[in-house]
Amino acid sequence: MSKNIQAFSAVQDGDGWKYLALAADEYVIYHDSGIEEGPAEIGRKWPFLPDRFQDSIDAASVVSEYGEWKYTFIKGNEAVFFKDSGLVEGPEQVTDKWSFLKDWLES
């Protein structure tokens, strides 16, 4: 059975780029030269994520913050912010975080 990437993000890592791809309940982290981690289950890497954020993520963002990755996963109109060590914020409605999107999303 084949998979489709549902969410993707890239972050600069030293002189190159590091990528995160999500498909169904799995993730893979890779560089241009090959896979670094995975494929593996999202819930095994980040067991603190609510169940709904362990499968079929709609969008992902990764930024490097003080030498570690900070992730944003969006599913529907909910967002969760976390690091490998645990939740930072959320889950919460994106319109609670960014109220200026409310009119656009509800029109």
C-alpha positions as CSV (number, residue, x, y, z in Angstrom):
1,M,0.0,0.0,0.0
2,S,1.4,3.4,-0.9
3,K,1.2,6.6,1.3
4,N,0.7,10.2,0.5
5,I,2.5,13.0,2.4
6,Q,-0.1,15.0,4.2
7,A,2.1,17.5,5.9
8,F,5.7,18.6,5.4
9,S,8.2,21.1,6.8
10,A,11.8,22.0,6.3
11,V,14.3,23.6,8.7
12,Q,17.8,24.8,8.1
13,D,20.3,22.5,9.9
14,G,23.8,23.7,9.8
15,D,24.9,24.0,6.2
16,G,21.9,22.0,4.8
17,W,18.3,21.3,5.4
18,K,16.4,18.8,7.5
19,Y,12.9,17.8,6.6
20,L,9.8,16.4,8.4
21,A,7.2,14.5,6.4
22,L,3.9,13.1,7.9
23,A,1.7,10.5,6.3
24,A,-1.3,9.0,8.2
25,D,0.1,8.1,11.6
26,E,3.7,8.0,10.6
27,Y,6.6,10.5,10.3
28,V,10.0,10.5,8.7
29,I,12.9,12.9,9.3
30,Y,15.5,13.2,6.6
31,H,18.2,15.2,4.9
32,D,19.0,15.5,1.2
33,S,21.3,12.5,1.6
34,G,18.8,10.1,3.3
35,I,16.6,9.2,6.1
36,E,17.7,10.1,9.6
37,E,14.8,8.8,11.6
38,G,11.7,6.8,10.8
39,P,9.5,5.9,9.3
40,A,7.8,5.4,12.7
41,E,4.5,6.2,14.5
42,I,3.9,9.8,15.5
43,G,2.5,8.6,18.8
44,R,5.7,6.7,19.7
45,K,7.9,9.7,19.1
46,W,5.6,12.2,20.8
47,P,3.4,10.1,23.2
48,F,2.2,13.3,25.0
49,L,0.3,14.5,21.9
50,P,-3.5,14.2,22.1
51,D,-4.7,11.2,20.1
52,R,-6.2,13.4,17.3
53,F,-2.7,14.9,16.7
54,Q,-1.2,11.5,16.1
55,D,-2.8,10.8,12.8
56,S,-3.7,12.6,9.6
57,I,-2.1,16.0,10.3
58,D,-3.2,18.7,7.9
59,A,-0.1,21.0,8.2
60,A,3.2,21.1,10.0
61,S,5.8,23.7,10.8
62,V,9.2,23.3,12.4
63,V,11.6,26.0,13.6
64,S,14.9,25.7,15.3
65,E,14.7,27.4,18.7
66,Y,17.9,27.5,20.8
67,G,19.3,24.4,19.2
68,E,16.1,22.3,19.4
69,W,13.1,21.9,17.1
70,K,9.8,23.5,18.0
71,Y,6.9,22.0,16.1
72,T,3.4,23.2,15.1
73,F,0.9,20.6,14.0
74,I,-2.5,21.8,12.7
75,K,-5.5,19.5,12.2
76,G,-8.7,21.1,11.1
77,N,-8.7,24.5,12.9
78,E,-6.8,23.3,15.9
79,A,-3.1,23.8,16.6
80,V,-0.6,22.2,19.0
81,F,2.9,23.5,19.7
82,F,5.5,21.2,21.1
83,K,9.2,20.2,21.4
84,D,10.5,16.7,21.6
85,S,10.4,17.1,25.4
86,G,6.7,17.9,25.6
87,L,3.8,20.2,24.9
88,V,4.5,24.0,24.8
89,E,1.0,25.2,24.1
90,G,-2.4,23.9,23.0
91,P,-4.2,22.2,21.6
92,E,-6.2,25.3,20.8
93,Q,-8.4,26.7,18.1
94,V,-6.3,28.7,15.6
95,T,-8.7,31.5,15.9
96,D,-8.0,31.7,19.7
97,K,-4.3,31.9,18.9
98,W,-4.6,34.2,15.9
99,S,-8.0,36.0,16.3
100,F,-7.5,38.0,13.1
101,L,-8.1,34.8,11.1
102,K,-11.6,34.3,12.5
103,D,-13.5,36.4,9.9
104,W,-11.7,34.7,7.1
105,L,-12.2,31.2,8.4
106,E,-15.8,31.7,9.3
107,S,-16.8,33.4,6.0
